[in-house]
Amino acid sequence: MKLDGRRESSNVEDRRGMSGGKMVGTGCIGSIILIVVMTLLNGGNLGDAISNVAGSIGAVTEQTDNREFTAEEQELAEFSKKILAGTEDVWTKVFREQGLGEYIAPKMVLYTTSTQTGCGTGQAQMGPFYCSADQSLYIDLSFFSSMRKQLGADGDFAYAYVIAHEVGHHVEYLTGSLTKAHNQMRNMSEAQANRISVRLELLADFYAGVWAHHDNKMFGSLEDGDLEEAIRCAQVIGDDYLQKKAQGYDIPESFTHGTSAQRMKWLKLGLQTGDMSRGNTFQLSDSQL
């Protein structure tokens, strides 16, 4: 991506160095590992999951880590701020054009290991997540190294897609679809709620593509190979891919984020059209997704 000269968002809280200390209490390690695997590299809203995991592993004590950050870590922080700024510019314009009122941008919180959120205790192992309770997205920047080392998903546009996906959940919140879906999920079986979750995640993928489409039109940000980076990332964070990688087989009824093919499809649709109205994941049958 071409980001030279781009502004950095000031709507960022840097909590790096304020990390969670010892885990207090007991929990089922197997369950925690399963949650980590299933949400590894997710781009989804993890508010409920955060509360559940925090309850299972016990309290986290806060402590200060005074280490200095490497040049790579600082570059990733600056990169993330520029991408967030790009989402602010794009969604402000799109909301105005679509008659959706004022776009109220989310805050981005950079943290290390664990942090307190409006949705409970956030853990780095969960990957980036959005919390609607405080309208903030949370990222431990070491996640990007995990993307590269564990799943082979690398590149600046792949990283940008992760951030834009979380902002996509914020767009869902502002337009009402996130709250509506969460209210429905509370009264459903787990399998039914998973189907709703998949639609939320695919819609956030679509919105990430919409952002990229308009960001490129506004700033000429995309370069050769960028699309391939994002598509590769979408492929390796599909539920079927992650489950097969973790256990050798997949369980479709447990999918919460969509298959690799679905995630690639909706990201590409948003990127190709830039048309927010095409995000109709809640109007389609399972087979049409």
N, C-alpha and C positions, 0 to 999 in steps of 0.2 A: 504494500500500500504506500501511496505517496502522502506523507503527513508533514513534510517539511513546511514550517511556517504556520502550521495550524495551531489554534489556541488550545489551551488546557482548561478544562472545567474547574471552576472554583468550588463546585458543589460536592466536594470530596472531604471525607474525614479520614485522616491517616492514623490508624491505631496500631500500626506495626510497632513492635517493641512492647506493647501491652498484650502479653500472651496469657492463655490459660495455664495455670500451674498444675498441681497434682490433681488427679481424678480421685474424688472421695466417694466411697460407697462401693457397691458391687453391681455387676451386670453380666449379662450373657455375652461372652466374647463372640460366640458363633453368630448370634443375632446381629451384633454390631458389624461384624465383617460382612454379613449378607447385605445389610443396609448400605455399607460403604460400596460394595461391588455393584449393587443395583443402581446406586445413584452416582457412581463414578462418572465424572465428566458430564453430568446432566446439566441441562440448562433450565431446569424447572423450578417452580415455587416449592420450597421445602419447609414452609412454616410449620405445618403439622408434624412433619418428620423430625424437625429439629426438637420440638417439644418431647416427642416420644423417645428419641435417642438420649436426650439430656436426662429424662427421667430414668432410663435404664442404666446409665453409667454413673449417675450420682452428680453431686455438685462439683463445680470447677472453681478453684481459687485463682484469683487474678494475681499476676506478678509482672514485674517490669523486666524486660530484656533490653539491656543497653548496648547490644551489639551494633556495629556499623553495618550499613547495607552495602552490598556489592554494586558495582557499576551496572551489572545486568539487572539487578533488582530495581535500581533507580530508573533504568531505562524502561522497564516494564510498567513502573508506576506512572511515568510520564506518558507512555503509550496509552495506558488505560484512561488517563485523564483526557487525552486528545480524542479517543473514541467516544467517551461519555459526552464531550463537548459536541461531537458530530451528531450524536443522537438528540441532543438538545436542539441544535439548529434544525435538523430534519423534521423532528416531530412537532416542533413549534410551527413550522411551515405547513406540514400536512394537516395538523389539527385545524389551523386557520382556514385552509382551502376546503376542508371537508365539513366546515361548520360545526366542529366539535367543541368550540370554546377554547379557553386558554389551556395550553399544555403546561402542566405543573411538573417540572422535572424531578426525578428521584435523586436521592443522595447516594453516592457510592462510598462504601466504607472499606478501606484496605486494612487487613488485620493479619495477625500471625497466630496460627494454631487454633485458637478459639476466641470467641467474643460474645458479649451479651447483645441480644437483639430484641426487638419488639415481639418476636415470635419464640423467644427462649434462647438457649445457648447454641450458638452456631459453631460448628466444627469444620476444620479445614478438609477433613476426609470426605465431607459431603459434596465438595465442589462449590462453585459459586451458586448463590441462591438469592431470591428476592423475597422480602418480607413486606406484605401489604400493611401490616399493623403500623409500621413506621415509614412506609414508602421508601425503602432503602434496599440497595443491592449490596451484597457482601462478597468480597473476594480475598482469598489468601493467594498472593501472586505465585506461590510455589506450585499452584495448580497447573500453571502453564508448562512447567517442567515435567509434571506428571503426564500431561497430555502427550508430550514429545517422547518421554521415556517408556511409558506403559502402553500407549496405544499408537504411537507413531503419527499422531496428529500434530503438525507443526506449521508455523508460518504466521505472519502478522494478521492476515485476514481470518485465519482460523481462530486466533485469539480474539479478534474483533467480533466475530460471530458469537462467541460465548458471551461477551458483554452485551451485545445487541439483543441476544435472546432474553437475558434477564430484564433488560429494559422493555422488551416485548411483553413480559408479564406485567410490567407497570402500565403499559398501554392498555392491556386487558383490564387492569384495575380501574383506570380512569374511564374506560368506556362501559364498565359494569359487568363485563363477561366473567371476570375472575370471581367477583363476589357472588354472582348468580350461580356459577358452577360449584363453588365451595359450599354454598347453602344446599344445593342439590345433593352433593356427595355425602353430607352429614346424615341423610336419611336413606342411604343406599347400602346394599351389600358391598363387600370389598371388590368383587368382580365388576359390579356396576360402576362403582366409584372409579375404578381403574380406567374404564372406558371414557369417562368424563375427563380424567386426568390426561389421557392421551390426546384428546382434542385440545386441551389447554396448551400442552407442550407443542403440538404441531402448529397451533396458531401463533405461538411465540416464535417458532422457527420462521413462519411466514413473515411475521413482522420484522424479524431480523433481516430477511431478504428485502423487504420494502425499504428499510433504513438504508441498506447498502445501495439499492437502486438510486435513491435520491441523493445520498451522500456523494455518489460518483457523478451525478448530474451537477451538483452544486460545486464540487471541489476537484473533480477529475482524479479521484483517489485510487481507483482500481488499476492494477497492473496485470500483465500477463502472468498467469499462474495463480492469481488470487482466488478465482472461482474454484479451481481444483482444490486448493487448500481447504476452503470452507466445505466443499462437498465431501472431501475425505474425512473431515472432522464429523460432519453429520452422519456419515456412514458408520464410523466406529463408536458413536455414542448411541446407536440404536439399541433398543432393549434386546432384540434377538442376538445381535453381535456380542453384547456384553455378557448375556447369560451363557451363550455358547462358549465364550472365552473363559468364563469363570467355572462352569460346571459341565460343559460338553453338550448341552442341550438347552432348548428354550421352553418356556411355559407361557404361551400367548395370553392366557387369562390373567397373568400377573403383570403384563406390560403396563407401564405407567407413562412412558414417554414416546412410544411409537417405534416401529421398526426402522431399520436403516433406510430402506426404500422410501418409507413415508417421510422421514425427516429430510432426506435429500430432495424429495418431490416438493415439499412445501417451502423449503428454503429457496429452491430454484424458482418456484412460481412467484414468490415475493420479489426476488431479485430481477426477474425478467419483466414483470409487469409494473411493479411499483404501485399497484392499485390496491389500496387498503380494503376496498369492498370485496375483493376476491377471497378474503380470508373467511371462508364459510365452513370451517371444520365442524361446527355444531349443527349444520344443516344436512350433513352427508351421513350415509350409512357406513358401517364399519368397512364394508368392501370397497366403498368409494374413496375412503381416506388414502 
